[in-house]
Amino acid sequence: MVRVSCGPGGPVPPESPALSRYGRELHHHCNAVGVSTALHGTAGKGAAGEEDTVLDYGLRFSDPAKYSRALRRAHELVISGVPRPEIPNDLADLWRRSMALGISPDQHSPRHLHEASDVLELRREHRLQQVMPALNDLLADDSSSGRHLLVLTDARGEILWRVGSPDVLRRADRLEFSEGADWSEAGIGTNAISEALLTGRPVQLFSAEHLVRTHHEWACTAAPITDPLTGKLLGVLDVSGPLDTLSADTLRMVRCAVRVAETLLGPPDGGTSLGASSPVRASRVPVQRPSVGVESLELLGDKPAAVFADGSRVSLTLRRAEILALLDSRAQGWSAEELAYELYGDAGTSQAIRTEMFRIRSMLGGAVESNPYRLAAGLAGRSDSGRVLRLLREGRVAEALDVYTAPLLIRSGVLAVQLLRDPLDLAVGASVRSSRDAGLMVRWLSTDMGSGDVEAVETLGRLVGRGDARYLSFLASCGD
């Protein structure tokens, strides 16, 4: 099992053999989100005393069959009670816990909680229903050549949606990896979905890192989706496929898609993310405009500013704009220590944040409150980027395009800002494509943000015809 965390990384290739339909699209948006992994393989003695070589994590991508064979040998030894360095202790503990729950490595069928016909009703009532079209647009590939499966579960691990090519669906059916099946730890043992449910973090499991042997032909990447209104777990997004479909980009894509989903699930009015059932927060934040009359924040593009009620503007330094963008993204606020880490990394200090906050409050007065730092209620959600999200959530895609004139703080290289910028870009693109409106598609493709949206070009071609001049011009500009 590989514990994966995101951080700054080098550029990723715009094409990869796995998940190719959306690889190019997310390449632009997720380029700055790297993946760091701790390799499990270490040198040691094998069962017969022979010297082992280091198990190279990179073989997952360059020679997945070889890597899988090594893991399968280790799997059999660990199951029989012989520790192996390829299988870390925490993963072996999960296997033992699954077996204590009655799951056998030879088990084939997961527990089924509902019939497929009942799942249709569960979908209609589930909160993730509203983001499934966007997730489908970003990650799914149900074409005849598609090789991966998109799966969305509820908070228990029951599969509610799955999308893939006929061939991949048939392969999944053989494992009963289907709607109504329980893919939690108790349902089928250690797998990526069960791990995401247990840890609350993105997880990748490759081949024999799964407990059940029939899963050893699969590579799976899963990440939890939480409700931004309540903080509660809503479900798990999973991308699975044959071993050679896993790429270095897979986790970045899944992680970005989760951020898009959580962005679209947020409150349409920019209100508190704690929901109406949180009287404590409501009493601490008076519902009024900032006393200095700050009307809105301009965070899109490269000239951030605060706009006052009289129409005047005051320019913001990039650092202060980054702080305000983070405050705008979280209604419950940030501590000085949290902001210091997000903006400066391990070298950050709370004193540096307090100094910047003093300067911001000197400029904007009551627009920013403290303990924790947060935007005052009258300003929360009133940035131009916040307005784009609000319009998207209300289904007013054309108006959102009017406002979305440039990416969020385009000059910022701070990862926390990039993780706000990328989902905003993806949410706009997904909403435009889902609208099936040719006029909106043309407008989106004419912007810098949408100019490389290959999927939008294909959607436009289906809407207006392959001979239409608009489609041909955008097709040419995408280099296809």
N, C-alpha and C positions, 0 to 999 in steps of 0.2 A: 504494500500500500504506500502511496506517495502522498505525503502531506504537502499541500500546495498553497502558497501564499503569493499574493500579487504585489509587485513593486516595480520600480523603474527597470526597464529592460531594453535590449537592443531592438532594432526594427525586425519585423517578421515578414516573411515573403508574402506577396499579394496572392500567390497561388499555392495551394497545398493539395496533396492527393486526397485528403480527407475533408469532408464537409465543403466541397468545392463550390457549391451554389452560393454560399454566403461568405466564403473566405475572403473574396476580394472586397466585398462591402465592409465587413468588420475590420479588415486590415487597416483601413484609413483611420477608423475610430478607436481601435484598441491597440494601436501600434505601441503606445507608450506604457501599456500595462503589461509588465513582464511576469514571468513565472519562475519562481525559485523552488528547487526541490532538493530534498536531502536524499542522497542515494542510500539504498538499503544494503547493497552488496558490499561485502568486505571480504578480504582474503581469509581463508580458513581451511580446515581439513574436512573432506567429504566423509560419507559414511564408511567408505572402504579405506580411508586414510590417505587418499590422494590429495594433492595440493590443489585448491581451487583458485581461480583467478577472480579478480574483482568483477562483480556484476555491474556492467556499465549501463547506467540509466538510459543513455542515448540510444541503446539498441532497441528500445521500445519503438523508436521511429525508423531507425536504419535497418534493423533486422528483427522485426517483432516475433517471428517464428523462433529464432534462437533464444531470445529473451524469455519467451513463453515456456520453452522446454526447460530452461533453468528453474523457472518459478514452479513448474509442475513437479519436478524432482523434489524441490524443497517442500512443496505442499504435502506430498506423500510422506516425507520423513517427519514433518512437524505433526501431521495428523496421527502418526504412529508413536509420537512422544519424543522424537529426536529434534532438538532445536537446530535451526539453520539461520545463518546471518541474513539470507535473502528475505526472510520473513521476520519483521521486527516483533518484539515482544507484545506491543499493544495490539497488533493485528492478530497474533496467535491467541491472545486473551479474548478477543472478539469471537474468534472461531470457537473457542472452548465455551464461551457463554452461549453462542448460538446452538451448539450441540447439547448444552444443558437444557435448552428450551425445547429440545426434541428434534432439531434439524439435523439430518444426516448429510454428509458430503455426497452421498449417492442419491439424495432426494431429487426428484425431478419436478414435481408439481408444487407451486406455492399454494398457500391458503387462498381461497376465493371468498370475498365478502359479499359480492353482489353479482347477479347475472348481468350480462352486457346490456340487456334491454333496460334494466334498472339504472344503469350508469347514465343513460341519457337524461333521466330526471335529476340525478345528482349534479350533472353538469349545469343544468339550467339554474340551479339554486346556488351554485358555487361562485364565490367572488372572483376566482381566476377566470371565469367565463369571459369577462370583459377584456382580458389581456391575451387570451389564447390566439385571436387573429394576428396580433402583432408578433407573438412568439412564433407562430406558424410561418409568418412572412419572413422572419429573420433567420430561423434555424432549420425549418423543415425542408425536406427534399423528397417529394412523393413521385418524382419522375421515374420513368422505367429504369434509368441508370442509377437512381439514388441508392446509397449504400449504408446510410445511418438511419437510426430511429429516434424521433423526438418523442419524449414521454413527459407527461405532467401528472403528478399525483396530488392527493389531498394531504392534509397534515398527518394522517395516519400511515401514509405510504401506499394507499390504494390507488391504482392507476385509473385515472379518469379520461385522459386523452392519450392517443399515440398517433403519430403520423410517420409514414415511410413508404417506400416503394413496395409494390406487391411482393418482390423477392424477399426484402428485409422483413416485411410483416409475416411472411410464411416461416422464416427462420425464427422469428420471435414467438410465433404460435407454437412451435415445437417445444419451447420452454414455458409455454403458457404465460409469456410476458405480454399480457393483454389486459383490456379493460376489466375492472372488477377484481383483479388479482392483488393480493396483499404483498407488497415488496418491502415490508418492514423487516426488521431482524427476526421477529417472531414468525413472520410469514414465510420466509425463504432463506434466512441466514444472512451472513455478512455480504453486503453488496454496496454499491455506491449510494443508492437511494437510502438504504438503512443508515449508512454512515453519516450522510448529510442530515438526516433526521436526528441522529444522536448527538452530533457535534455542533450543528448549526453553522457549519462551514462548507465551502466547496471541497469536493473530494473526487479523486480519480482512482479507480480500481482497474487493474490490467490483468487479464487472464487468470492465473491461479492465485491471485490475491483474493478472488472470490472463494467462499467456502465450498459451494456446490460445484462438483466437477463438470457438470454440463454447461456451466457458465464460463468455462476456461477458454472458450473460443471468442469471448467478448471483451471489449474495452469500454468502460462506462465512465462518464463524467457527470456529476450531479451537484446541484447547489440549491439551498433552501430559498424560498420566496417568503418574505414576511409582509404583513399588512402595515403600511406606513401610518395608518390611522390608529392602530392599537399596539403595534409591535409584536403581535402574535404570528406564529407560523401559519402560513396558508397552504403550503405544499412544497414540492420539490420538482425542479426542472432537471431533466436527465437527457443526455445525448449518448446513445449506445450504438455500437456496430462491431463488425469483425475487427480483429486486432490491427490490421493494416489501415484502418480508417482513422486511428488516433494520430493526431498531429500535435506539434508544439503549440499550435494556436487554439486547440479545442477548449481548454479551460478559459482562456481569455474570452472566447466567443460566448460561452455559457454564462460567464460572470457578467459580461456586458448586457446580455439579454435579460438577466435577472434584474439588473439596474433599470433597464427600460421598463420592465413589468412593474417594478415598485414605483417608478416615476409616474406611470400612467394610473396607478392605483391611488395616488395621493389625493388629498382633499382638493376639490375644484376651486375653493375660495381662498386657498393659501392659509387656512386656519390651523389651529393646533393639531399636531399629529397624534395627540393623546386622545382625541375624540371627545364627544360631548359628555362622556361619563367621568371626566376628570375635573371636578370642581376646584381642586387645589390649584391647578395651573390657571384656571380661569380667574380665580380670585387674586392671583399674584400679578396678572398682566391686565392692567386696565384697558378697556376698549376705547381708545381715543387716538387722535393723530398726534405725532410728536409735537412738542411745544414749539420747536423751531420751524415747523411747517415744511419738513421734508416730505415731498409728494411721492417720489419714486426713486429707484436706482437704475442707472443705465450700465449694465454689465456685459452686454453683447458687443463684440468687436474689440477694438484696441484703444478706445478712448473712454474709459469708465468715468462716470460722474454721478453726483447726487443732484436731483432736480427738486427745487423748492416750489411751494405753492404759487409763488408769483411768477413762475416760469424761469427764474434764474438757475444757473447751473454752477456747480463747483467741481472741478476736476479732482479725480482721486488717483493717488499713486497706485501702481500695480499691487503692491503688498496690501494696502488698505482695501483695495477692491477685492482681492482674494479673501481677506477676512470677512468682508460683507457678503461675499458670495457664499461662504460657508455658513454664516449666520442665517442667510436667506434659505438655506437648504434644510435646516433642522429647527423646527418650532420649539423643541424642548431646550435648545440652547447648548452652549459648549463651555467647558471649563477652560481656564487659561492654559492648563497643562495639555489638554487635548488639542487646542489650537496650535500650541507651540510644536507639538509632535507632527501634526499634519503639515505645517508650513515649513518647519526647519529640520524635521527628522530628529534623530537622537541628540543633536547639538542644540535643539531648541530649549528655551527657558521661559518660564511663565512671566518673568520680569519683562522680557522683550515684547510679549503680547500685551502686558499691562501698559507699557509705554505707548504702543501703537493705539491701544484703546483710548488712552487719555487724549491722544491727538485726534482720533476719530470723533470722540464725544465733544471735543472742543469745537470741531467743525460742524457737527450734526446735532449736538445737544441731546435731547431726549430720544433720539431715534434709536439709540442702543442702550439696552439695560444690562445690568450686571447680576452676578450670582444666580445662575450662570449668565454668561454673555449671550444676548439674543436681541433680535430686532423687536422694537415696540410693536404692539398689536396693530396700530394704525399703519405701520410700514411693512409688516410681515406679508410676504407674497406679492408685494407691489413693485418688484423689479421687472425689467422687460423680459428677462428669462422666465421669471415666475408667471408672467402673463401668458407667455407662449404655452407653458404647461397647462395653465388654467383653461385656455381656449381649446387645447387638444382634448382635455378631459370632458369638456362640454360639447365636443364634436364639431367645433367651429374651426375646421382645418384651414379654410381660406383666410380667415382673420389671423390665425396663428402664423401663416406664411407671411402676411403683411408685417407682422412684428418681428419675425425671425430673419433679420437682415444680415446677421453675422454670427459666428460661433461665440460661445461664452468665453470671455477673457482670453482671446486667441493668443496673446503673448505669454500667458502663464504656462510654466512647465511644472507646476506643483501637481503631484499625482492626485491629491484630493480634489483639485479643481478639474483635472482631466476626467475624473470619475463622475463629475457633474456634467461636463461638456459633452462627453461621448454619448451617454444615454439621452441627452436632450436632442442631439443630432439624429440618433437612431429613432427616437420617438416621433420626430417630425417626419422623417422618411417613411417609417412604417405607417403612420396615419395617412400620409398622402397616397401611398400605394393601396391601402385598404379602402380609400374613398372611391377608387375606380373612376375618378373624374379626370378626363384627358386634359382639361384646362389646368387643373391643379398640378397634374403631372408635368406639364410643360413648364409651368412656373417654377416648380421645384428643381427640375433638371437645368433650368437656366441660372440657378444660383451657384455660388462657389461650393456650398455645402452639398448640394445634390448633383453636381456635375458628374461625379463618378459613380452614381447609383445605377449599376448595371441592371438590377432587378426592376427599377422604375422604368428603364428603357424598354425592357421586355414587356412589362405591363402596358406601357403606352402602345407598343406594337400590336398587342392583342386588342387594344381598345380602338385604335384608329386604322389598323391595317398595316401590313408590312411594306406597302408601297407608298405610304403617306410621307410627305417631305419632312415633317417634324420628326417622325420616328427615324428616318434615314439620317438626318443631320445629327441627332443625339447618338445614334449608333456609331457614326463615324467618329464623333468626338470621344467616345469611350474606347476607341481603338479596336472594336470588334469587326 
